[in-house]
Amino acid sequence: MTDVLILAVVLAFFGLCVPYVALCDRIVGTASDLRGKDEDEAEAASGRKREARSGGEA
């Protein structure tokens, strides 16, 4: 019976976390909104460079 109680508490906890995080994202914005597009593009370009160096070309 205790395991059912613990499972219910864990599910309730995550059930409350999901809307809380969604609310925070709505208020503050997502991480990509905070960083800016220039940094995202630079990060994507560096990822492509790493793939080319590691022999990603077949």
N, C-alpha and C positions, 0 to 999 in steps of 0.2 A: 504494500500500500504506500510505503514511503517513496518508492521509485516513481509511482504515478504522481505523487505530490511534487517531487523534484522536477519531473518532466513538465508538469503544468506551470511551475514557477519559471522554468527556463523558457518555455514557449511564450509565457506572458511577458517576460523581460524582453525577448527579441521582438515580440509583437508591439511593444511600446517603443523600442529603439528605432524601428523602421520609420514610423511617422515622425519621430523626433528629428532624425537625420534629414528626412525630406523637408521638414519645416526649416531646419537650419540652412539647408541648401537654398531654399527659397528666399530666406532673409539675407544670408551672406553671399551666396553664389557658390558655384562649384569650384573645385581647385583650378580647372582650366580657365574659368572666368577670372580668377584672381591672378594667375600668372601672365595672361596676355597672349595674343596670337603670335607675336614675334618669337617668344621663347618656345612655344609649341612647334613652330615651323623649324626652328634651329634644332630642337631635340629630335624631330623626325628626320631631318637631314643628317644629323650625326648618327642616327640609327642606320640609315641607308649606307653611310660610309663604313660603319663597322661590319655590316653584312658583306660588302664588297671586299673588304680586307680579309675577312675570315674565309674566303673562298666560296661565297654564296653563289658564284657563277658556275654553272656546270658545263 
